[in-house]
Amino acid sequence: MTDTRPLPEPPGYGYDPSPRPGTQRAALVIHTIADVAAAFLGLWIALYLLEANHANVFVGFVEGVADTLAWWSQDIFTMDTENLRVLLNYGLPAVIYLVVGHGIAMRLRRF
């Protein structure tokens, strides 16, 4: 009888499925930044819809961060209803940050 088992590959040949630590860390950083950006945008939407006091320092800070993150999407949607306008103009970038950030992180984790 002959042994039909394949021979083991020598070290260094073929694909190495073990992830690289630097790539994993970069993926985690990108994932976290996308989550934080979306969280600020979502928090601003919630504060606006709940009619939070705009004179409050925390509300002003969240609004400033949300305006900075959503500068490119301001007035994409011009609705008669102000609540719907804020929801769409700040919700769209939140979803895009999540999709793009998580997509890039997932792609990095595969390397």
N, C-alpha and C positions, 0 to 999 in steps of 0.2 A: 504494500500500500504506500502511496506517496502522499505527502502532506500538501494539501491544496490551500492552506491559509496564506493570505498575502504577507509579504515581508514587511516589517515595520519600516517606516520612512526614516531616513537619517535626520538628525536635528538640523533645522534651518531650511528644510525644503517644504514647499507647500504653503498653505494659508495658515497664519497664526490667528486663531479666533480670540485670543486674550486681548481685552481692551487696553489701550494705552492710558496711563493715568492723566496725562495732560489733556488729552482729548475728552476724557470723562469729566474733568474739572471744567473745561470750557463749555461743555454741554450743560452742566449744572448751572454755571453762571448765566448763560443765555436763557435757560429755562426760568431761572429765578427772576431775572430782569423783566422778562415778558410777564410773569405773574404779578410782580409788583406794579408794573405799569398798568396792567388791566385792573388791578385792585384799586389803584388811585382813581382811575376813570369810573369804575363801578361805584366807589364810595361817593364821588362827586355827584353821579346820577342820583344815588339814594338821598344824599343831603339836599339836593335841589328839589326832588320830587316830594320830600317830606317838609319842604319849606323851612330849612334850617336858617338860623340867624346869620346873615351875611356879614354882620359887624363882628362876629366871633373870630378870634385869631385862628383857631383850628380850621374853621370852615373856609376862611380866606386862604389859608395855606393849601388846603386840598384843592380849592378852586384854581389857585395859581399853578399847582403841579399839573392838574388836569388840562388847563389851557395850554401849558407848555407841551404836554404829550399829544394833544389833539389839535395843534396849530394848523396842520395840513388839512384837517377835515372840517374846519369851521365853515358853517353856512353851505355845506353840500346840500343839506335838506333845509328848505325854507317853508315851514309849516305855519299855519295860522295858530295852532295850539303850541304854546311855548314849551309845555312839558314834553310833548312828542318830539319837538325840535331838539331839545337837550338830550333826550333819550337816544335819538338816532345819530346826532352829531358827535356824541361822546361814546355811544355804544359801538358804533362801527369801528373806530380805532381800537377799542378794547378787544373786540373779536379778532381784528387783524393782527394785533400784537400777540395774542394767544396762539393763533394759527401759525403765524410765521415763526415766532420764537420757539414753539414746541416742535415745529417741523424741522427747523435748523438743528435743534438739540437732538432730535431723534436721528437725523442724518449724521451728526457727529458721533453719536454713540455707536453707529454701525461701523465706523472706521477703526 
